[in-house]
Structures are given as C-alpha cells and as structure tokens.
Amino acid sequence: MPDALHLGPLLIPADRLPILVGLLLLVVSGEILARRVDRRIGPWAWNAAGVGIIAARIGYVGEHWAAYWPAPLSSLYVWQGGFDIRWGVAASLLMTVFLFRTQPQIFRWLLIPIAIAASAWLAIGRLTAPPVTGIPLPNLSLPQVDGGMLALQQLRGKPVVLNLWATWCPPCRREMPMLAETAQRDRAVRFIFANQEESRAAVAAYLSQLAVKPRTVVLDANGQLADALHAVGYPTTFFFSRTGHLVATHTGEISQAALDDRLNQLAPRAGR
C-alpha cells in the first residue's frame, strides 16, 4: 500500500488513516446507538472524538515544546501532523468516566462504538504497510541549480535528508524556510533539496526570494527520484542512514518537531 492517500487535492499520510477511520466509526456508531438506545450516546461520541484529538495534539506539543517555543503559533498547524494517541485515549476515557460516573448502566452501550473504533484502527493499521525502507540512495547524478553535478551515491558516510519539492506546491513553500534553517544549523546531516520537473530559471527565481537559502538544491527534471523512491506527492522527505539506506519517509509538510525526532534518530544529539 502507498504511504499516502490522495483525496482530490488532499494528501493524507497512510499512518493517519487508521485514526481517521476509527474516529469516523466512533461517531457514526454513536449516532446509531443514540437513535436506538439512548440519545446521550451521540453527543458523547462527538465529544470523545473532539477531546481525544485536542488532547493528543496538546500532549504532542508538550512533549516537543522546545521545537514549538520559537514559533508558538506553529502548534496550531495540525495539518503537519503531530498527535500522541496515548494522551487522546486517556483524556477521552477520563471524560467518559466523569460524564457517566453515576450511570454505570450506560457503559455497556458505550463499549460498542469504542470496540468498533478500536477494531477498525487496529485492522487498518495492520493493512497499512509502513513506508518502504532499506532502499539505497538512487544511483543518479543530478545538476545543481548553482552549477555542477551531484552524484547521490557519493553522499554515503553521512546521514542524508532528501526533500522532494516544487515551487507551485504550497506545503513545500511553507516548510522550505524551516528546512533551510535547520540545514544551516545541523552540519552532521546533509540536506538535499530536489526540485521536481521545473526549469532552472523558475527554481532560481524562487530561491532568490528566500531569506535563508537551501545549501544544496538539485534539479530532477524528469522526476526520477520520485519514481525510484515511490513518492506519491509533494512534499516528501526521505531520511537515509550513513550507509545510504532509507530508514524513514515523511509524506506531506513536516514540522520542526517531527524533523528533530528524525534527525535525532539519524544522528543522536550526543554525536552531533
């Protein structure tokens, strides 16, 4: 299964699909039981889903506060991902116990939508294969926007972050300044920005507008990297180990917190 799902213009990473389906089924089954058993179950299902989402986000932001502190408003950028399901489940259960603490008889009915949602989450999670890993850096040489060629195979020996992007892609443009700044700070990891199927002039014109420019930008005029690495949309960021093998993929806009987690896996801070 691909690591993302296209719904019109939306690109939904596959790892979020089980949660989305689980929440949908929680609400739908809750509404059905509200009509047939007890009208309070419907609002409970909506509230449980909402509280779970908010708590999962707050928990994640709290765990990664150092990444969000320089730009607090970025904690609201939920489209970047970043949810800790443990906080969400705990908050929803606490809310449920509080609401029905004097009416234990209703709990047996609440177990039905909970079981349906959990089963869907687990089943789809098993069917949703993780992104392919172990793929070596493609054996390609690509022209750099500033001139010269870059042979990707020669990057082995140092962790590599390879970002596929395009100037017409709004999420690519939003994440580019953060990625470029991180690349400037973190010299233990090599960042490569591979523009997809655009002209040198268009790429250079866009880069000239940036306050912090990416250090290494290559032109993938035929989309060879997207084909070789099975990318399904832009932006997509690939993380390669020192040996030149793929260890993780992030589809869609990436946050500073998620990027920091991946970088620390590639090159632990003690060694950076």
Buried (B, 14 or more C-beta within 10 A) or exposed (E): EBBBBEEEEEBBBBBBBBBBBBBEBBBBBBBBBBEEEBEBBBEBBBBBBBBBBBBBBBBBBEBBEEBBEEEEEBBEBEEBBBBBBEBBBBBBBEBBEEBBEEEEEBEEBBEBBBEBBBEBBEEBBEEBEEBEBEBBBBEBEBBBBEEEEBEBEEBBEBBBBBBBBBBEBEBBBBBBBBBBBBBEEBEBBBBBBBBBEBEBEBBEEBBEEEEBBBBBBBBBBEBBBBEBBBBBBBBBBBBBBBEBEBBBBBBBBBBBBBBBBBBEEBBEEEEE
